[in-house]
Structure formats: structure tokens, C-alpha cells
């Protein structure tokens, strides 16, 4: 298509979708204020506070987050998964080491995380290197979770092609049976990871678009944090 070629006329389905999309509204609720001058010197306590406030505000699944990695060609990849912890080491999650994201992290051990809590008009973004935890930590993490988590870890080869839904159901049923019968069963490919933050950004939305963006940047290797405001 050249620059002077007219764009194709949108289909009725596309027009209906566009109307539906444009009818949606953002933050149809009172948003909290955020004074960045009151923020702590370290980003983790602020994350803990914002998480607790999201829970109190009734935010559904506030522990879900987006994890972005890069594949062998350097192309971005993203998916949603659950946060397992946030402490002085960083932000923790788990997956199969043999999954697509596990292989990507082995080749390029750097990632970005994104949290969105619309009940408070807030986002948190984290970027940094990723470290795989020890087998003992990974085992303890998996077995501190639900029977369903263990069953999922025992089901098939994550990210690989499955022949049919029936095959998936057979494997899942067998994994659930084993998880109930052997609650301490080994799942060798299940691994816990930690994103060690180099940057953490806190975004507070504002109805008049005067959004507050506070970024923490690590100074040196494991040094103190620098704080800076960003234009929205």
C-alpha cells in the first residue's frame, strides 16, 4: 500500500468494536493523592504499602503481574503470572525452567515486571537482572503453595505443543491424582526466580492527567537508590 492508497473501509465488526472500545472509561472512581516527597528511601516498603492499599480497595487479583522477557532473536515476549514475594532481594515468581520464559531467562537473564491496580489508578514497573533460586528454595516455594500448584507443575511440558484437549485433560487428571497422593512430590523443572531491581517506577494516576511518576534507580552495584520524578 502506497501513501496515496486509500485505507480500506472498516468492516461492521471493526466499527462495532471501535465504538465499544471508545465507550470505555478509565478510573471512574476517586483516586488517592501521592506525595513523592513522602516516599521511603527504598522502593520495597512503598510497594508493600501500595499492595496493601490495593487489597483494601478491593482490587481483584492484585498479585498478578506481567513478566516481559526477550527471546533468542531479542524480540520481546510477555505474559501474566503471580508474584510470590517482594523483599530485600527483589520480586519473586516461579515457572518451569524448561518453559519458553525459563529458556529465555537462561539465555538473557534480564526482565521487566508490570503491576496495574485500576482500583487505585496505580502502576508499578520493575526492571533488572534475574537470578534463579536454588533447587531447595524452588522446592520449598512449590510445596508451600496449593495442591493445584503442584498438579500444574506435574502436568506436561509447559509451552510445548499438546495434541488435543483430551490429552491435556488426561495428563492434568493424572497430575492431580499424584499431587493428592504425594504432596511432597518432586517437580524438577519447577524453579523460583528473583528479579533484582535496577529500576522501580511508581505511577499514580490523576483525573486531570497530572500523573505522578516516581522512579527509583540503583546507584552502582547494590548501592543506594536515587529518586527522580518523570514527566507523565
MOJO-V232495 format. One record per residue. N is the residue number from 1. PHI is phi in radians with two decimals (NA if undefined). Layout:
n={N | N}
phi={PHI | PHI}
//
This chain:
n={1 | 2 | 3 | 4 | 5 | 6 | 7 | 8 | 9 | 10 | 11 | 12 | 13 | 14 | 15 | 16 | 17 | 18 | 19 | 20 | 21 | 22 | 23 | 24 | 25 | 26 | 27 | 28 | 29 | 30 | 31 | 32 | 33 | 34 | 35 | 36 | 37 | 38 | 39 | 40 | 41 | 42 | 43 | 44 | 45 | 46 | 47 | 48 | 49 | 50 | 51 | 52 | 53 | 54 | 55 | 56 | 57 | 58 | 59 | 60 | 61 | 62 | 63 | 64 | 65 | 66 | 67 | 68 | 69 | 70 | 71 | 72 | 73 | 74 | 75 | 76 | 77 | 78 | 79 | 80 | 81 | 82 | 83 | 84 | 85 | 86 | 87 | 88 | 89 | 90 | 91 | 92 | 93 | 94 | 95 | 96 | 97 | 98 | 99 | 100 | 101 | 102 | 103 | 104 | 105 | 106 | 107 | 108 | 109 | 110 | 111 | 112 | 113 | 114 | 115 | 116 | 117 | 118 | 119 | 120 | 121 | 122 | 123 | 124 | 125 | 126 | 127 | 128 | 129 | 130 | 131 | 132 | 133 | 134 | 135 | 136 | 137 | 138 | 139 | 140 | 141 | 142 | 143 | 144 | 145 | 146 | 147 | 148 | 149 | 150 | 151 | 152 | 153 | 154 | 155 | 156 | 157 | 158 | 159 | 160 | 161 | 162 | 163 | 164 | 165 | 166 | 167 | 168 | 169 | 170 | 171 | 172 | 173 | 174 | 175 | 176 | 177 | 178 | 179 | 180 | 181 | 182 | 183 | 184 | 185 | 186 | 187 | 188 | 189 | 190 | 191 | 192 | 193 | 194 | 195 | 196 | 197 | 198 | 199 | 200 | 201 | 202 | 203 | 204 | 205 | 206 | 207 | 208 | 209 | 210 | 211 | 212 | 213 | 214 | 215 | 216 | 217 | 218 | 219 | 220 | 221 | 222 | 223 | 224 | 225 | 226 | 227 | 228 | 229 | 230 | 231 | 232}
phi={NA | -1.53 | -1.07 | -1.68 | -1.40 | -1.11 | -1.16 | -1.10 | -1.21 | -1.13 | -1.29 | -0.98 | -1.11 | -1.16 | -1.13 | -1.12 | -1.10 | -1.08 | -1.10 | -1.11 | -1.06 | -1.26 | -1.41 | -1.31 | -2.11 | -1.99 | 0.99 | -1.41 | -2.76 | -1.19 | -1.74 | -1.30 | -1.53 | -2.53 | -1.72 | -1.11 | -1.16 | -1.59 | -1.19 | -1.23 | -1.24 | -2.02 | -1.27 | -1.12 | -1.04 | -1.16 | -1.07 | -1.00 | -1.15 | -1.14 | -1.09 | -1.07 | -1.22 | -1.13 | -1.06 | -1.10 | -1.42 | 1.45 | -1.10 | -1.23 | 0.78 | -1.17 | -1.53 | -1.44 | -2.64 | -1.61 | -2.05 | -1.90 | -2.32 | -2.20 | -1.50 | -1.09 | -1.59 | 1.46 | -1.45 | -1.27 | -2.48 | -2.58 | -2.76 | -1.86 | -2.61 | -1.83 | -1.34 | -1.82 | -3.03 | -2.50 | -2.48 | -1.12 | -1.38 | 2.58 | -1.82 | -1.84 | -2.65 | -2.38 | -2.84 | -1.39 | -1.10 | -1.64 | -1.30 | -1.03 | -1.21 | -1.11 | -1.17 | -1.12 | -1.21 | -1.14 | -1.46 | -2.36 | -1.36 | -2.56 | -2.64 | -2.23 | -2.07 | -2.42 | -1.97 | -2.35 | -2.12 | -1.07 | -1.05 | -2.08 | 1.13 | -2.21 | -2.28 | -2.34 | -2.13 | -2.26 | -2.35 | 2.94 | -1.20 | -2.03 | -2.07 | -1.45 | -1.32 | -1.20 | -0.97 | -1.14 | -1.13 | -1.12 | -1.09 | -1.11 | -1.10 | -1.09 | -1.48 | -1.52 | -1.69 | -1.41 | -1.05 | -1.09 | -1.13 | -1.15 | -1.06 | -1.10 | -1.19 | -1.65 | -1.67 | 1.01 | -2.05 | -0.93 | 1.42 | -1.45 | -1.23 | -1.96 | -1.21 | -2.88 | -1.13 | -1.07 | -1.11 | -1.02 | -1.12 | -1.08 | -1.15 | -1.15 | -1.07 | -1.13 | -1.18 | -1.12 | -1.05 | -1.19 | -1.09 | -1.24 | -1.37 | -2.24 | -1.11 | -1.90 | -1.06 | -1.39 | -2.24 | -1.00 | -1.54 | -1.27 | -2.37 | -1.73 | -2.24 | -2.26 | -1.50 | -1.50 | -1.24 | -1.72 | -2.44 | -2.38 | -2.03 | -1.93 | -2.04 | -1.93 | -1.23 | -2.42 | -1.06 | -1.67 | 1.14 | -1.65 | -1.11 | -1.70 | -2.13 | -1.95 | -1.94 | -1.74 | -2.21 | -1.22 | -1.68 | 1.28 | -1.42 | 1.28 | -1.47 | -1.25 | -1.75 | -1.66 | -2.04 | -2.62 | -1.56 | -2.06 | -1.12 | -1.26}
//
